[in-house]
Amino acid sequence: MAKNSEKQRFYADGLQFECTGCGACCKLGGGFVYPSLEDVGFAARHLDMTVNAFQDMYMELHKGEYVFKNNGDNCIFYGEKGCTIYEARPTQCRTYPFWKANLKSQYRWKMIIEECEGVGQGRLFSHSEIEAIKNQQSQTPAGPDPEI
């Protein structure tokens, strides 16, 4: 009996998402931002800092991995007007909400719908676009410009 080479995903017909700038993804509630070394370099350069100074000021070790420090339940870079390093935000932030964990099941996606007002509205992302974002070969479009 032949098996399907790939299981059809619940998002085979695409999913809608448009960043509204609400910041729900920045309010971690016990979660963490895991930046890559490249992400750290971009953020440090954006803030006109050395990587070492950036790590000392904004990062900590969590279960053997470097993460951005939290400010209460929020990412340390989440301020009154949104992300303070938005132009240099890490890959984890650039690919939200199309993370592997969020796309594991329709149930998990429904949980994200409850958290993020941009999920389920706006642009329809095709299956192939979602796969590219999920596999960090692309990113979601930028949200609205923060108020200055």
C-alpha positions as CSV (number, residue, x, y, z in Angstrom):
1,M,0.0,0.0,0.0
2,A,1.5,3.3,-1.1
3,K,1.7,6.1,1.4
4,N,1.3,9.8,0.5
5,S,4.7,11.3,0.4
6,E,3.5,14.3,2.2
7,K,0.6,14.8,4.6
8,Q,-1.7,17.6,3.6
9,R,-1.4,20.5,6.0
10,F,-4.4,22.4,7.4
11,Y,-2.9,25.4,5.7
12,A,-2.8,23.8,2.2
13,D,-5.1,26.6,0.9
14,G,-3.1,29.3,2.7
15,L,-3.6,31.4,5.8
16,Q,-4.3,35.1,6.3
17,F,-2.1,37.4,8.3
18,E,-1.4,41.1,8.5
19,C,0.7,42.6,11.3
20,T,-1.3,45.3,13.0
21,G,1.5,46.3,15.4
22,C,-0.5,45.2,18.4
23,G,2.7,43.8,20.1
24,A,1.0,40.5,21.2
25,C,4.0,38.6,19.9
26,C,6.3,40.8,22.0
27,K,4.4,40.1,25.2
28,L,6.1,36.8,25.8
29,G,4.3,35.6,28.9
30,G,7.1,33.4,30.0
31,G,8.5,32.8,26.4
32,F,11.8,33.8,25.1
33,V,13.4,35.3,22.0
34,Y,16.3,33.1,20.7
35,P,18.3,35.2,18.3
36,S,20.9,33.7,16.0
37,L,24.5,35.1,16.0
38,E,23.6,37.0,12.8
39,D,20.5,38.5,14.5
40,V,22.7,39.6,17.4
41,G,25.1,41.2,15.0
42,F,22.3,43.1,13.2
43,A,20.7,44.3,16.5
44,A,24.0,45.4,17.9
45,R,24.9,47.3,14.8
46,H,21.4,48.9,14.7
47,L,22.0,50.2,18.3
48,D,25.6,51.2,17.4
49,M,27.0,48.7,19.9
50,T,29.6,46.0,19.9
51,V,28.3,42.5,19.9
52,N,29.9,42.0,23.4
53,A,28.4,45.1,24.8
54,F,25.0,44.1,23.3
55,Q,25.2,40.6,24.8
56,D,26.2,42.0,28.2
57,M,23.3,44.5,28.3
58,Y,20.5,42.7,26.6
59,M,21.1,38.9,26.7
60,E,21.2,36.2,29.3
61,L,21.7,32.4,29.4
62,H,18.5,30.3,29.6
63,K,18.9,26.5,29.7
64,G,22.2,26.7,27.9
65,E,21.1,29.1,25.2
66,Y,21.4,32.9,24.9
67,V,18.1,34.7,24.8
68,F,17.0,38.3,25.0
69,K,16.3,39.4,28.5
70,N,12.6,39.9,29.4
71,N,11.2,43.0,30.9
72,G,8.5,41.4,33.0
73,D,6.5,39.3,30.5
74,N,7.6,41.4,27.6
75,C,10.6,41.3,25.4
76,I,13.2,43.7,26.6
77,F,12.9,45.6,23.3
78,Y,9.2,46.1,23.5
79,G,8.4,49.7,24.5
80,E,5.5,52.0,24.6
81,K,5.5,52.5,20.9
82,G,6.3,48.9,19.9
83,C,9.6,47.2,19.1
84,T,12.6,49.5,19.7
85,I,14.8,47.5,17.3
86,Y,12.0,46.8,14.7
87,E,14.3,47.3,11.7
88,A,16.8,44.8,13.1
89,R,14.4,42.4,14.8
90,P,15.5,38.8,14.9
91,T,14.4,36.1,12.6
92,Q,12.1,34.6,15.2
93,C,10.2,37.9,15.2
94,R,10.3,38.3,11.4
95,T,8.7,34.9,10.8
96,Y,5.9,35.2,13.3
97,P,3.2,33.8,13.3
98,F,4.4,31.1,10.8
99,W,6.6,29.2,13.3
100,K,6.8,25.4,13.1
101,A,5.2,25.1,16.5
102,N,2.3,27.3,15.5
103,L,1.8,25.3,12.3
104,K,1.9,21.9,13.9
105,S,-1.8,21.6,14.1
106,Q,-5.0,23.5,13.4
107,Y,-5.6,23.5,17.2
108,R,-2.3,25.3,17.8
109,W,-3.1,27.8,15.0
110,K,-6.5,28.5,16.7
111,M,-4.6,29.3,19.9
112,I,-2.5,31.9,17.9
113,I,-5.7,33.4,16.5
114,E,-6.8,34.1,20.1
115,E,-3.5,35.9,20.9
116,C,-2.8,37.9,17.7
117,E,-5.4,40.2,16.1
118,G,-3.6,40.1,12.8
119,V,-4.0,36.3,12.3
120,G,-7.0,35.6,10.1
121,Q,-7.1,39.0,8.4
122,G,-5.3,40.8,5.7
123,R,-3.2,39.1,3.0
124,L,-3.6,35.4,2.1
125,F,-0.2,33.6,2.3
126,S,0.0,30.6,0.0
127,H,1.1,27.2,1.2
128,S,4.5,27.7,-0.5
129,E,5.0,31.2,1.1
130,I,4.1,29.8,4.5
131,E,6.6,27.0,4.1
132,A,9.3,29.4,3.0
133,I,8.7,31.6,6.1
134,K,8.5,28.6,8.4
135,N,11.8,27.4,7.1
136,Q,13.3,30.9,7.5
137,Q,13.8,31.4,3.8
138,S,11.5,34.4,3.8
139,Q,9.7,36.6,6.3
140,T,6.4,38.2,7.0
141,P,5.9,41.8,5.8
142,A,6.6,44.6,8.2
143,G,3.8,45.9,10.3
144,P,2.7,49.5,10.5
145,D,5.3,52.1,11.3
146,P,5.5,52.8,15.1
147,E,4.1,56.1,16.2
148,I,6.9,58.6,16.8
